[in-house]
């Protein structure tokens, strides 16, 4: 009898140690293996006796889960360091951050230690893809099962409109597609009650079809480092030369990156205990990137008065989020956009504990848009200016490093009306 072929037969998969869900610290359960969330406290508990929904799907599809990878303490910084496993280093330059929260995932995939990794994203945890020079994809909420998690060690209110998602990191677009198609074909809602029952459809785009591409304007409060700005400019030129209709999106205060990030972080603040509470409850020292976190929005302020009661803040924040989404929807419809090209971050990989606030990623989580990170060459010292001091207290300085050859990136957002069920435009990936 011939062997039954399954979609991911024999494909090795690295597995992020855990994922963080808004309002409580969660982790994917892998039977018989600790899921620590980066906290020493979790070592006092017995390993899980069952697998998370996505783990079961991948195993049923024939994947080989052979290792776990590192994450930050709290899952809310871009430096993958904790008091159990220490710090994960960037495979291209060990003096630079690997990103977070799925930092070990990005490093291992970049090392070619695994052809495919699974990470999570709440405020921008595909950051390891852009720091390590690999492809990453953030789908929409509940597209990929998130069930089977370890609860946070102390209770917090269930108040959030921004949910984490699960997505792949890989060294090619085809591998991202393999993951998304495989999981979708396994009927994920049968594994996890929160997963949506949406089929996976690939766009059949003719190679000569010309797209309308919007290029997102830089937020003046979060200026891009020279190599990132150059990468975005070069990608724009390549797309124009390929015949696509490229439109520069004019700056707008009602849909800027900073506003989206402020909405997102105020949502998170309604449900996550402060770092002092974490230290007291968990009985362990905070790592540098957590202990040094400051109020991230000295410019622009919070969108809703923190003097309001939590319930009222939550209500008004949902209104603010709706207005933000409406502003972006109008932009898509007025220009008839197919894709938006945007930076994934202010910077490339930077020194440890200096990444700052991920405004250019958290905005897409607030909007619940899918987004892909595309590696786009390396920075060139001869083209880049001298070091520049940051213009905001929570944005990293630009420091030119001759030996680091840092990788630069671009980010793609697909058509609004297709975002829940369609793969991003393959023709555009080829052109970039």
C-alpha positions as CSV (number, residue, x, y, z in Angstrom):
1,X,0.0,0.0,0.0
2,X,1.5,3.4,-1.0
3,X,2.5,5.8,1.8
4,X,0.0,8.6,2.5
5,X,1.6,11.9,1.7
6,X,0.9,14.7,4.2
7,X,1.7,18.4,3.4
8,X,4.7,18.9,5.7
9,X,6.0,15.4,5.7
10,X,9.5,15.4,7.3
11,X,9.8,19.2,7.4
12,X,11.8,20.1,10.6
13,X,10.2,22.9,12.6
14,X,11.8,25.0,15.3
15,X,9.2,26.0,17.9
16,X,9.1,29.2,19.9
17,X,9.2,28.4,23.6
18,X,5.9,30.3,24.1
19,X,3.6,33.0,22.9
20,X,2.2,35.9,24.8
21,X,-1.5,36.7,24.8
22,X,-2.9,40.1,25.8
23,X,-3.7,40.2,29.5
24,X,-2.0,37.0,30.5
25,X,1.3,35.3,29.9
26,X,0.7,32.3,27.6
27,X,2.8,29.6,26.0
28,X,2.3,26.9,23.5
29,X,2.2,23.5,25.3
30,X,4.5,20.9,24.0
31,X,3.9,17.6,25.8
32,X,6.6,16.8,28.3
33,X,8.6,20.1,27.9
34,X,8.6,23.1,30.1
35,X,7.0,26.3,28.8
36,X,8.6,29.0,30.9
37,X,7.4,32.3,29.3
38,X,10.9,33.5,30.2
39,X,10.1,33.3,33.9
40,X,11.9,31.2,36.5
41,X,8.6,30.8,38.2
42,X,7.4,28.4,35.5
43,X,10.2,25.9,36.3
44,X,8.4,25.2,39.5
45,X,5.5,23.7,37.6
46,X,5.2,20.4,35.9
47,X,5.6,20.3,32.1
48,X,2.4,20.2,30.2
49,X,0.9,16.8,29.5
50,X,-0.9,17.8,26.2
51,X,0.1,19.6,23.0
52,X,-1.3,23.0,22.0
53,X,-3.7,23.1,19.0
54,X,-1.1,24.3,16.5
55,X,1.5,21.7,17.7
56,X,-1.1,19.0,17.1
57,X,-1.8,20.4,13.6
58,X,1.8,20.5,12.6
59,X,2.5,17.0,14.0
60,X,-0.6,15.7,12.1
61,X,0.7,17.3,8.9
62,X,4.1,15.5,9.3
63,X,6.3,18.2,10.7
64,X,9.2,17.4,13.0
65,X,9.3,19.6,16.1
66,X,12.9,19.2,17.3
67,X,13.7,22.2,19.4
68,X,12.5,25.2,21.4
69,X,13.9,28.7,21.0
70,X,14.5,31.7,23.3
71,X,12.2,34.6,24.1
72,X,12.3,37.8,26.3
73,X,11.2,37.9,29.9
74,X,7.6,39.3,29.7
75,X,7.4,38.7,26.0
76,X,7.1,42.5,25.5
77,X,10.6,43.6,24.5
78,X,12.7,43.3,21.4
79,X,15.6,41.7,23.2
80,X,15.3,37.9,23.7
81,X,16.9,37.7,27.2
82,X,15.6,36.1,30.4
83,X,17.0,34.7,33.7
84,X,16.8,31.0,32.5
85,X,18.5,30.9,29.1
86,X,20.3,34.2,29.0
87,X,20.5,36.3,25.9
88,X,20.1,35.2,22.2
89,X,22.7,36.8,19.9
90,X,22.3,38.0,16.4
91,X,23.8,35.4,13.9
92,X,25.1,38.3,11.7
93,X,26.8,40.2,14.5
94,X,26.7,39.1,18.1
95,X,26.8,42.7,19.4
96,X,23.4,43.3,18.0
97,X,19.9,42.4,19.2
98,X,18.2,39.4,17.6
99,X,14.8,41.0,18.2
100,X,11.8,39.7,20.1
101,X,9.6,38.2,21.2
102,X,10.4,35.3,18.9
103,X,14.1,36.1,18.8
104,X,15.5,32.6,19.1
105,X,13.3,31.6,16.2
106,X,14.7,34.4,13.9
107,X,18.3,33.5,14.8
108,X,17.9,29.8,14.2
109,X,16.1,30.2,10.9
110,X,18.7,32.8,9.8
111,X,21.5,30.3,10.8
112,X,19.7,27.7,8.5
113,X,19.4,25.6,11.6
114,X,15.7,25.1,10.7
115,X,13.9,25.7,7.4
116,X,10.8,26.9,9.2
117,X,10.0,28.5,12.5
118,X,6.8,29.5,14.3
119,X,6.6,32.7,16.2
120,X,3.9,35.0,17.6
121,X,3.1,38.6,17.1
122,X,1.3,41.1,19.3
123,X,3.2,44.4,19.2
124,X,5.5,43.3,16.4
125,X,7.1,40.0,17.3
126,X,8.0,39.4,13.7
127,X,10.8,41.9,14.6
128,X,13.3,38.9,14.6
129,X,12.6,38.5,10.9
130,X,13.8,42.0,10.1
131,X,16.7,41.9,12.6
132,X,18.0,38.5,11.3
133,X,17.3,39.0,7.6
134,X,14.6,36.3,7.0
135,X,11.0,36.3,5.8
136,X,8.2,36.7,8.3
137,X,4.5,36.8,8.0
138,X,1.9,38.1,10.5
139,X,-1.6,36.9,9.6
140,X,-4.8,38.3,11.0
141,X,-6.4,37.4,14.3
142,X,-7.5,33.8,14.8
143,X,-6.3,32.8,11.4
144,X,-3.8,30.3,13.0
145,X,-4.9,28.5,16.2
146,X,-3.7,30.0,19.4
147,X,-5.2,27.6,21.9
148,X,-3.3,25.5,24.4
149,X,-1.5,28.1,26.4
150,X,0.0,28.4,29.9
151,X,-1.8,31.0,32.0
152,X,-0.2,34.1,33.5
153,X,1.0,33.5,37.1
154,X,-1.5,36.0,38.6
155,X,-4.9,37.1,37.4
156,X,-5.5,40.2,35.3
157,X,-8.7,41.7,33.8
158,X,-9.7,40.4,30.4
159,X,-9.8,43.7,28.5
160,X,-8.4,44.0,25.1
161,X,-9.2,44.6,21.5
162,X,-5.7,43.8,20.2
163,X,-5.0,40.1,20.1
164,X,-1.8,38.2,19.4
165,X,-1.4,36.0,16.3
166,X,0.8,33.2,15.2
167,X,2.9,33.2,12.0
168,X,5.9,31.6,10.2
169,X,9.5,32.7,9.8
170,X,11.5,31.2,7.0
171,X,14.2,31.8,4.4
172,X,11.8,32.0,1.4
173,X,8.3,33.1,0.5
174,X,7.5,29.6,-0.6
175,X,8.1,28.3,2.9
176,X,5.8,30.9,4.4
177,X,3.1,29.9,1.9
178,X,3.7,26.2,2.8
179,X,3.0,26.9,6.5
180,X,-0.1,28.9,5.9
181,X,-1.6,26.6,3.3
182,X,-0.8,23.5,5.4
183,X,-2.4,24.8,8.6
184,X,-5.5,26.1,6.8
185,X,-6.1,22.8,5.0
186,X,-6.0,21.0,8.4
187,X,-9.3,22.7,9.3
188,X,-7.9,24.5,12.4
189,X,-11.3,25.2,14.0
190,X,-11.5,21.5,14.7
191,X,-8.4,21.9,16.9
192,X,-9.2,25.2,18.5
193,X,-12.6,26.8,19.1
194,X,-11.2,30.3,18.6
195,X,-9.8,29.6,15.1
196,X,-11.7,30.9,12.1
197,X,-13.1,28.5,9.5
198,X,-11.6,30.3,6.4
199,X,-10.1,28.5,3.5
200,X,-6.7,29.4,2.2
201,X,-6.7,30.9,-1.3
202,X,-3.7,31.9,-3.4
203,X,-4.1,34.8,-5.8
204,X,-3.7,33.8,-9.5
205,X,-1.9,37.0,-10.5
206,X,-0.7,37.3,-14.1
207,X,3.0,38.1,-14.3
208,X,2.3,41.2,-16.4
209,X,-0.4,42.6,-14.2
210,X,0.4,46.0,-12.8
211,X,-0.4,46.8,-9.2
212,X,-1.3,50.0,-7.4
213,X,1.2,50.3,-4.5
214,X,1.0,52.8,-1.7
215,X,4.3,53.8,0.0
216,X,3.7,54.7,3.6
217,X,5.1,58.0,4.7
218,X,7.6,58.2,7.5
219,X,6.2,59.4,10.8
220,X,8.0,62.6,11.7
221,X,8.1,61.7,15.3
222,X,9.8,58.4,14.4
223,X,12.3,59.2,11.6
224,X,13.8,56.2,9.8
225,X,17.5,55.4,10.1
226,X,19.3,56.2,6.8
227,X,19.7,52.5,5.6
228,X,16.0,51.8,6.2
229,X,15.0,55.0,4.3
230,X,17.4,54.0,1.5
231,X,16.0,50.5,1.3
232,X,12.4,51.8,1.1
233,X,13.5,54.4,-1.6
234,X,15.3,51.7,-3.6
235,X,12.4,49.3,-3.4
236,X,10.1,52.0,-4.6
237,X,12.3,52.8,-7.6
238,X,12.5,49.1,-8.6
239,X,8.7,48.8,-8.5
240,X,8.2,51.9,-10.6
241,X,10.7,50.6,-13.1
242,X,8.7,47.3,-13.3
243,X,5.7,49.3,-14.4
244,X,3.7,49.3,-11.2
245,X,1.6,52.4,-10.2
246,X,3.5,53.6,-7.1
247,X,1.7,56.2,-5.0
248,X,3.4,58.1,-2.1
249,X,0.9,58.2,0.7
250,X,0.8,61.7,2.1
251,X,1.5,62.1,5.9
252,X,-1.7,62.2,7.9
253,X,-2.1,62.6,11.7
254,X,-5.3,60.4,11.7
255,X,-3.5,57.3,10.3
256,X,0.2,57.8,11.3
257,X,2.3,55.1,12.8
258,X,2.6,56.9,16.1
259,X,-1.1,57.1,16.7
260,X,-1.6,53.4,16.0
261,X,1.2,52.6,18.5
262,X,-0.2,54.8,21.2
263,X,-3.6,53.2,20.8
264,X,-2.1,49.7,21.0
265,X,0.1,50.4,24.0
266,X,-2.7,52.0,26.0
267,X,-4.8,48.9,25.3
268,X,-1.9,46.8,26.7
269,X,-1.5,49.0,29.7
270,X,-5.1,48.4,30.7
271,X,-4.4,44.7,31.3
272,X,-0.8,44.2,32.0
273,X,0.8,44.7,35.4
274,X,3.7,47.1,35.6
275,X,7.3,45.9,35.8
276,X,7.4,46.6,39.6
277,X,4.4,44.3,40.1
278,X,6.1,41.6,37.9
279,X,9.3,41.7,39.9
280,X,7.3,41.5,43.2
281,X,5.0,38.7,42.1
282,X,7.6,36.6,40.3
283,X,10.5,37.0,42.8
284,X,13.2,37.4,40.2
285,X,15.2,40.4,38.9
286,X,14.1,42.1,35.7
287,X,16.4,41.9,32.7
288,X,17.7,45.2,31.3
289,X,15.3,45.6,28.4
290,X,12.3,45.1,30.8
291,X,13.7,47.2,33.7
292,X,14.6,50.1,31.4
293,X,11.2,50.4,29.7
294,X,9.9,53.9,29.9
295,X,6.7,55.6,29.0
296,X,7.0,55.4,25.2
297,X,5.0,58.3,24.1
298,X,6.5,61.6,25.2
299,X,5.4,62.9,21.8
300,X,1.7,62.9,21.1
301,X,0.5,61.6,24.4
302,X,-2.0,58.9,25.1
303,X,-5.1,58.9,22.9
304,X,-7.4,58.5,25.9
305,X,-7.1,60.2,29.3
306,X,-5.7,57.7,31.9
307,X,-7.7,59.5,34.5
308,X,-10.9,57.7,33.3
309,X,-12.0,54.5,34.9
310,X,-10.6,51.4,33.1
311,X,-14.0,50.4,31.6
312,X,-14.4,53.9,30.2
313,X,-10.9,54.0,28.9
314,X,-11.6,50.7,27.2
315,X,-14.7,52.0,25.6
316,X,-13.1,55.2,24.3
317,X,-10.1,53.3,23.1
318,X,-12.3,51.1,21.0
319,X,-13.8,54.2,19.4
320,X,-10.3,55.6,18.7
321,X,-9.3,52.3,17.2
322,X,-12.3,52.3,14.9
323,X,-11.6,55.9,13.8
324,X,-8.0,54.8,13.0
325,X,-9.2,51.9,11.0
326,X,-11.7,54.0,9.1
327,X,-8.9,56.5,8.1
328,X,-6.9,53.6,6.7
329,X,-9.9,52.1,4.9
330,X,-10.6,55.4,3.2
331,X,-7.0,55.5,2.0
332,X,-7.3,52.0,0.5
333,X,-10.6,52.8,-1.2
334,X,-9.8,56.3,-2.5
335,X,-6.5,55.2,-4.2
336,X,-7.7,51.6,-5.0
337,X,-4.6,50.2,-3.5
338,X,-3.5,46.6,-3.9
339,X,-0.5,46.7,-1.5
340,X,1.2,49.0,0.9
341,X,5.0,49.1,1.1
342,X,6.2,50.3,4.6
343,X,9.2,50.1,6.9
344,X,9.1,47.4,9.5
345,X,11.0,49.5,12.0
346,X,12.9,52.8,12.6
347,X,16.1,50.9,12.4
348,X,17.8,47.7,11.5
349,X,19.2,45.4,14.2
350,X,20.7,47.7,16.9
351,X,22.8,47.1,20.0
352,X,21.3,45.0,22.8
353,X,18.6,46.7,24.9
354,X,18.3,49.8,22.7
355,X,15.6,48.7,20.2
356,X,13.0,51.0,21.6
357,X,9.2,51.0,20.8
358,X,8.1,49.1,17.7
359,X,5.8,51.8,16.3
360,X,6.0,50.5,12.7
361,X,4.8,47.1,13.7
362,X,2.3,47.5,16.5
363,X,0.1,49.8,14.2
364,X,-0.7,46.8,12.0
365,X,-1.7,44.7,15.0
366,X,-4.1,47.5,16.1
367,X,-5.6,47.4,12.6
368,X,-5.5,43.6,12.4
369,X,-3.9,43.7,9.0
370,X,-1.7,40.9,7.7
371,X,1.9,41.9,7.0
372,X,5.0,40.4,5.6
373,X,8.7,41.2,6.2
374,X,11.0,41.0,3.2
375,X,14.8,41.0,3.6
376,X,16.2,43.6,1.2
377,X,20.0,43.4,1.0
378,X,22.6,45.0,3.4
379,X,23.5,48.4,4.5
380,X,26.4,49.9,2.7
381,X,28.9,52.1,4.8
382,X,29.9,54.1,1.7
383,X,26.3,55.2,1.2
384,X,25.4,55.9,4.8
385,X,26.0,59.2,6.7
386,X,27.9,59.6,10.0
387,X,26.3,58.5,13.3
388,X,23.1,60.4,14.2
389,X,21.6,60.9,17.7
390,X,18.0,59.8,18.1
391,X,15.4,62.6,18.2
392,X,13.2,60.7,20.7
393,X,14.1,59.2,24.1
394,X,12.7,55.8,23.1
395,X,14.2,55.5,19.5
396,X,17.7,54.1,19.1
397,X,20.6,56.2,17.9
398,X,21.9,55.5,14.4
399,X,25.5,54.2,14.7
400,X,27.4,53.3,11.6
401,X,29.3,50.0,12.2
402,X,31.8,49.1,9.5
403,X,32.0,45.4,10.4
404,X,28.4,44.5,11.0
405,X,26.9,44.6,7.5
406,X,23.4,44.9,8.9
407,X,20.5,43.6,6.9
408,X,17.8,46.0,5.8
409,X,14.1,45.2,5.1
410,X,10.8,46.3,3.7
411,X,7.3,45.4,4.8
412,X,4.3,44.6,2.6
413,X,0.6,44.8,3.5
414,X,-1.9,43.2,1.1
415,X,-5.3,44.5,-0.2
416,X,-7.7,45.4,2.5
417,X,-10.7,43.5,1.2
418,X,-8.7,40.3,0.8
419,X,-6.8,40.3,4.0
420,X,-8.6,37.5,5.8
421,X,-8.2,34.9,3.2
422,X,-5.6,35.6,0.5
423,X,-1.8,35.3,0.2
424,X,0.0,38.6,-0.5
425,X,0.7,39.5,-4.0
426,X,3.3,37.1,-5.4
427,X,4.2,39.2,-8.4
428,X,5.2,42.1,-6.1
429,X,7.6,39.8,-4.1
430,X,9.3,38.9,-7.3
431,X,9.7,42.5,-8.4
432,X,11.2,43.6,-5.0
